[in-house]
Amino acid sequence: MIDVVAGLCLVAGSTLALVAGIGLVRFPEVLMRMHAATKPQTLGLLLVLLGLGLRLQSVGVGVTLALVAVFQLLTAPVSAHMVGRAAFRTGFVDRDRLVVDELSPEDD
């Protein structure tokens, strides 16, 4: 039973990683690509790590997988934020398509 759950986690995680890769190629704007690179990819990696942990059932491997998961959850939002700010500052973001633009100077 554990092998079936582990296999489902691995398949679901790799499917989400595939969807993230397709989103990186298909989406037209940098903010959309940034979203595709962080959201499904992070969840996909966590599912793959969960599947590996269930399949291998080792304490040492579990600690290593937990560390990988924690570092992924800490670094993905920070890197996405930095990419978004850099794209905004260099003019790669279409400001007309933004609903709220808190970084542009206000005209009084």
Residue frames as qw, qx, qy, qz and C-alpha x, y, z in Angstrom:
[[0.000, 0.883, 0.469, 0.000, 0.00, 0.00, 0.00],
 [0.306, -0.787, 0.105, 0.525, 2.83, 2.40, 0.81],
 [0.420, -0.103, 0.597, 0.675, 4.39, 1.72, -2.59],
 [0.202, 0.653, 0.641, 0.349, 1.15, 2.73, -4.32],
 [0.157, -0.945, -0.221, 0.185, 0.93, 6.00, -2.36],
 [0.427, -0.571, 0.346, 0.609, 4.62, 6.69, -3.00],
 [0.397, 0.194, 0.669, 0.598, 4.13, 6.03, -6.71],
 [0.088, 0.833, 0.519, 0.168, 1.12, 8.35, -6.85],
 [0.282, -0.879, 0.002, 0.385, 3.13, 11.09, -5.12],
 [0.455, -0.316, 0.514, 0.655, 5.99, 10.64, -7.56],
 [0.304, 0.451, 0.675, 0.498, 3.70, 10.75, -10.60],
 [0.044, -0.919, -0.392, -0.004, 1.77, 13.77, -9.30],
 [0.380, -0.764, 0.147, 0.500, 4.97, 15.61, -8.43],
 [0.414, -0.131, 0.585, 0.685, 6.58, 14.97, -11.78],
 [0.211, 0.666, 0.632, 0.336, 3.36, 16.02, -13.53],
 [0.153, -0.948, -0.196, 0.200, 3.38, 19.32, -11.66],
 [0.422, -0.548, 0.377, 0.616, 7.04, 19.84, -12.56],
 [0.380, 0.253, 0.680, 0.573, 6.15, 19.18, -16.21],
 [0.059, 0.862, 0.488, 0.119, 3.30, 21.70, -16.02],
 [0.309, -0.844, 0.051, 0.436, 5.73, 24.25, -14.55],
 [0.439, -0.246, 0.551, 0.666, 8.16, 23.69, -17.41],
 [0.262, 0.542, 0.665, 0.442, 5.42, 24.07, -20.00],
 [0.106, -0.930, -0.329, 0.121, 4.28, 27.27, -18.28],
 [0.399, -0.634, 0.243, 0.616, 7.79, 28.69, -18.46],
 [0.337, 0.018, 0.650, 0.681, 7.86, 28.15, -22.19],
 [0.097, 0.580, 0.720, 0.369, 4.28, 29.13, -23.03],
 [0.152, -0.851, -0.396, 0.310, 3.48, 32.15, -20.85],
 [0.476, 0.718, 0.148, 0.485, 4.15, 35.49, -22.57],
 [0.077, -0.871, 0.164, -0.458, 5.12, 37.76, -19.67],
 [0.347, 0.381, -0.710, 0.481, 7.77, 37.57, -16.96],
 [0.420, -0.267, 0.509, -0.702, 5.33, 37.72, -14.03],
 [0.907, 0.060, -0.037, -0.415, 3.31, 34.84, -15.44],
 [0.744, 0.352, -0.546, 0.158, 6.47, 32.84, -16.04],
 [0.024, 0.423, -0.665, 0.615, 7.64, 33.59, -12.51],
 [0.705, -0.166, 0.317, -0.613, 4.37, 32.23, -11.14],
 [0.937, 0.202, -0.214, -0.189, 4.68, 29.09, -13.25],
 [0.537, 0.460, -0.621, 0.337, 8.26, 28.60, -12.13],
 [0.065, -0.357, 0.666, -0.651, 7.55, 28.78, -8.41],
 [0.676, -0.146, 0.285, -0.664, 4.07, 27.51, -7.54],
 [0.962, 0.089, -0.080, -0.245, 3.66, 24.14, -9.28],
 [0.607, 0.476, -0.575, 0.273, 7.39, 23.42, -9.25],
 [0.140, -0.438, 0.652, -0.603, 7.59, 23.78, -5.46],
 [0.790, -0.091, 0.322, -0.514, 4.55, 21.61, -4.83],
 [0.886, 0.343, -0.292, -0.109, 5.82, 19.10, -7.39],
 [0.376, 0.490, -0.685, 0.386, 9.19, 18.85, -5.68],
 [0.407, -0.325, 0.593, -0.613, 7.53, 18.40, -2.28],
 [0.910, 0.078, 0.099, -0.396, 5.39, 15.58, -3.66],
 [0.758, 0.431, -0.478, 0.105, 8.43, 13.90, -5.20],
 [0.086, 0.474, -0.700, 0.528, 10.29, 14.20, -1.89],
 [0.672, -0.184, 0.419, -0.582, 7.30, 12.75, -0.04],
 [0.933, 0.241, -0.146, -0.225, 7.14, 9.85, -2.49],
 [0.550, 0.483, -0.613, 0.296, 10.85, 9.19, -2.05],
 [0.221, -0.414, 0.639, -0.609, 10.55, 9.33, 1.72],
 [0.834, -0.052, 0.251, -0.488, 7.67, 6.87, 1.70],
 [0.889, 0.354, -0.282, -0.071, 9.46, 4.52, -0.66],
 [0.488, 0.491, -0.608, 0.389, 12.90, 4.51, 0.97],
 [0.739, -0.613, -0.182, -0.212, 11.77, 4.59, 4.64],
 [0.724, 0.008, -0.326, 0.608, 15.12, 5.53, 6.12],
 [0.334, -0.847, -0.246, 0.333, 15.74, 8.07, 8.89],
 [0.430, -0.394, 0.289, 0.760, 18.91, 9.42, 7.27],
 [0.182, 0.313, 0.626, 0.691, 17.19, 9.81, 3.92],
 [0.156, -0.797, -0.578, -0.076, 14.17, 11.37, 5.62],
 [0.357, -0.737, -0.078, 0.568, 16.32, 14.01, 7.31],
 [0.318, -0.160, 0.471, 0.807, 18.02, 14.82, 4.01],
 [0.051, 0.516, 0.688, 0.508, 14.69, 15.06, 2.18],
 [0.245, -0.842, -0.444, 0.185, 13.29, 17.30, 4.94],
 [0.361, -0.560, 0.130, 0.734, 16.28, 19.62, 4.61],
 [0.211, 0.132, 0.610, 0.752, 15.81, 19.81, 0.85],
 [0.085, -0.707, -0.659, -0.241, 12.12, 20.64, 1.37],
 [0.315, -0.806, -0.256, 0.431, 12.86, 23.36, 3.93],
 [0.321, -0.377, 0.317, 0.809, 15.51, 24.97, 1.73],
 [0.126, 0.361, 0.689, 0.616, 13.15, 24.87, -1.25],
 [0.175, -0.803, -0.567, -0.058, 10.36, 26.51, 0.75],
 [0.360, -0.737, -0.076, 0.567, 12.75, 29.20, 2.01],
 [0.309, -0.324, 0.427, 0.786, 14.48, 30.04, -1.27],
 [0.240, 0.445, 0.729, 0.462, 11.70, 29.82, -3.89],
 [0.016, -0.902, -0.430, 0.037, 9.64, 32.79, -2.62],
 [0.325, -0.752, 0.146, 0.554, 12.73, 34.95, -2.11],
 [0.360, -0.124, 0.618, 0.688, 14.10, 34.23, -5.58],
 [0.180, 0.629, 0.681, 0.329, 10.69, 34.83, -7.18],
 [0.144, -0.917, -0.257, 0.269, 10.40, 38.14, -5.36],
 [0.349, -0.591, 0.339, 0.643, 13.85, 39.23, -6.51],
 [0.325, 0.175, 0.713, 0.597, 13.17, 38.25, -10.12],
 [0.072, 0.791, 0.596, 0.119, 9.87, 40.13, -10.04],
 [0.209, -0.885, -0.059, 0.413, 11.43, 43.29, -8.65],
 [0.372, -0.361, 0.514, 0.683, 14.30, 43.16, -11.13],
 [0.264, 0.410, 0.731, 0.478, 11.87, 42.70, -14.02],
 [0.028, -0.891, -0.446, 0.078, 9.73, 45.57, -12.76],
 [0.294, -0.790, 0.120, 0.525, 12.69, 47.92, -12.35],
 [0.324, -0.259, 0.614, 0.671, 14.19, 47.14, -15.75],
 [0.429, 0.380, -0.125, -0.810, 10.90, 47.62, -17.59],
 [0.152, 0.070, -0.934, -0.315, 10.08, 44.04, -18.54],
 [0.107, 0.436, 0.828, -0.336, 6.67, 44.22, -16.85],
 [0.042, -0.458, -0.509, -0.728, 3.71, 45.56, -18.83],
 [0.018, -0.125, -0.543, 0.830, 2.40, 48.07, -16.30],
 [0.468, -0.030, -0.221, -0.855, -0.87, 48.52, -18.17],
 [0.673, -0.133, -0.682, -0.253, -1.86, 44.94, -17.36],
 [0.275, -0.027, -0.745, 0.607, -1.28, 45.33, -13.61],
 [0.337, -0.716, -0.574, -0.211, -4.36, 45.71, -11.41],
 [0.436, -0.894, -0.017, 0.097, -2.45, 47.34, -8.53],
 [0.668, 0.456, -0.187, 0.557, 0.89, 49.08, -9.05],
 [0.531, -0.826, -0.133, 0.133, 2.25, 50.07, -5.64],
 [0.691, -0.295, 0.172, 0.637, 5.78, 50.69, -6.88],
 [0.375, 0.546, 0.319, 0.678, 5.14, 53.36, -9.48],
 [0.154, -0.137, -0.274, 0.939, 5.47, 57.01, -8.48],
 [0.110, 0.712, 0.681, -0.134, 2.11, 58.60, -7.83],
 [0.176, 0.340, 0.246, 0.891, 1.17, 61.67, -9.80],
 [0.088, -0.552, -0.607, 0.564, -0.49, 64.23, -7.54]]
